[in-house]
Amino acid sequence: MRYAIRLAQRAGQSGEVPVGALVVKEDRCIAEGWNSPIAHHDATAHAEILALRKAGHVLENYRLIDATLYVTLEPCVMCMGAMSHARIKRLVFGAFDPKRGAVCNALSLSDAAFLNHRISWAGGILETECSELLRGFFQARR
């Protein structure tokens, strides 16, 4: 998670919302990403999506069986859908997102009956550090 925080800081330094993500398989980081929708002119360029795309290229397969995704913020609906399609085994995130979080807050897609894949998850890992990154970013913009 500390590495995800460093990736989030990279996003923040570029003027993007500071969220970082990485995909780990067999105890090895195989891909990383940080929020870049402004830089990429792409609403889907969330940290998780970019990390999933890179991991797919590394493994030459969109199914990321037995992989864990670490991210500094509870994922949104789009990212949870992508993780389900990618067959991510486990999700670990830092800050909870009460307004848009799709794991256990605004929605609970981790338990959605209509999805044919379940993702185990743990939230609140280094929550204070992850939350402070986001809080500081938005305070500076106001």
C-alpha positions in Angstrom: 0.0 0.0 0.0 2.9 2.3 0.6 3.9 1.9 -3.0 0.3 2.8 -4.1 0.6 5.9 -2.0 3.8 6.9 -3.8 1.9 6.4 -7.1 -0.9 8.5 -5.9 1.5 11.3 -5.0 2.7 11.1 -8.6 -0.8 11.7 -9.8 -1.3 14.6 -7.4 2.0 16.3 -8.6 0.5 16.2 -12.1 -2.7 17.9 -11.0 -4.7 14.7 -11.1 -6.8 13.4 -8.1 -4.1 11.5 -6.1 -5.1 7.8 -6.5 -2.5 5.1 -7.1 -2.9 1.4 -7.8 -0.8 -1.7 -8.5 -1.5 -5.3 -9.4 0.5 -8.0 -7.5 0.7 -11.7 -8.6 2.8 -14.3 -6.9 4.2 -11.7 -4.6 5.5 -9.6 -7.5 4.2 -6.2 -8.7 3.3 -6.8 -12.3 1.7 -3.4 -13.1 1.0 0.0 -11.7 -1.1 3.0 -12.5 -2.2 6.4 -11.2 -5.1 8.6 -12.0 -4.5 10.3 -15.4 -7.9 11.2 -17.0 -6.8 14.8 -17.5 -3.4 13.9 -19.1 -4.9 11.1 -21.2 -8.1 13.0 -22.1 -9.9 9.8 -21.0 -12.6 9.5 -18.4 -11.7 5.9 -17.9 -8.0 6.6 -17.0 -8.5 5.7 -13.4 -5.5 4.3 -11.5 -7.1 0.8 -11.3 -8.0 0.7 -15.0 -4.5 1.7 -16.1 -3.0 -0.9 -13.7 -5.4 -3.6 -15.0 -4.6 -2.8 -18.6 -0.9 -3.0 -18.0 -1.2 -6.3 -16.1 -3.2 -7.8 -19.0 -0.4 -6.9 -21.3 2.2 -8.4 -19.0 0.3 -11.6 -18.6 -1.0 -11.6 -22.2 -4.4 -12.3 -20.8 -7.2 -10.1 -19.6 -8.0 -12.5 -16.9 -5.8 -11.8 -13.9 -6.5 -15.0 -12.0 -5.1 -15.0 -8.5 -4.0 -11.4 -8.6 -4.4 -8.7 -6.0 -5.1 -5.1 -6.7 -4.0 -2.5 -4.2 -5.4 1.0 -4.5 -5.4 4.1 -2.3 -9.2 4.8 -2.6 -12.3 2.6 -2.6 -13.0 1.9 -6.2 -15.9 3.3 -8.2 -18.5 1.4 -10.2 -16.5 1.4 -13.4 -13.3 0.0 -11.7 -15.2 -2.6 -9.7 -16.8 -3.8 -13.0 -13.4 -4.0 -14.6 -11.9 -5.9 -11.7 -14.8 -8.4 -11.8 -14.3 -9.0 -15.6 -10.5 -9.3 -15.0 -11.2 -11.9 -12.3 -9.1 -10.1 -9.7 -9.0 -12.4 -6.6 -8.5 -9.8 -3.9 -8.8 -6.0 -3.5 -7.0 -4.0 -0.9 -7.8 -0.3 -0.6 -6.9 2.6 1.7 -9.5 5.3 2.1 -13.2 4.6 2.1 -15.3 6.6 -0.4 -18.8 7.1 1.2 -20.2 9.1 -1.8 -18.9 7.0 -4.7 -17.3 3.9 -3.3 -18.7 0.8 -5.0 -17.2 -1.9 -2.7 -19.1 -1.3 0.5 -20.4 2.3 0.6 -22.6 3.9 -2.1 -22.9 0.4 -3.7 -21.8 -3.0 -2.5 -20.7 -4.6 -5.8 -18.4 -7.0 -4.0 -21.6 -8.8 -3.0 -23.8 -8.1 -6.0 -25.8 -11.2 -7.0 -25.7 -10.3 -10.7 -21.9 -10.5 -10.9 -20.6 -14.0 -11.6 -17.3 -13.3 -9.8 -16.7 -12.4 -6.2 -13.7 -10.3 -5.1 -12.5 -10.6 -1.6 -11.5 -7.3 -0.1 -10.0 -5.4 2.8 -10.4 -1.7 3.3 -9.0 0.9 5.5 -5.3 -0.1 5.0 -3.2 3.0 5.8 -6.5 4.8 5.7 -5.2 7.9 7.4 -2.4 8.4 5.0 -4.6 7.8 1.9 -7.3 10.1 3.2 -4.9 12.9 4.0 -3.5 12.8 0.5 -7.0 13.3 -1.0 -8.0 15.9 1.6 -4.8 17.9 1.1 -5.2 17.8 -2.7 -8.8 19.1 -2.6 -8.0 21.8 0.1 -5.3 23.2 -2.1 -7.7 23.5 -5.1 -10.3 25.4 -3.1 
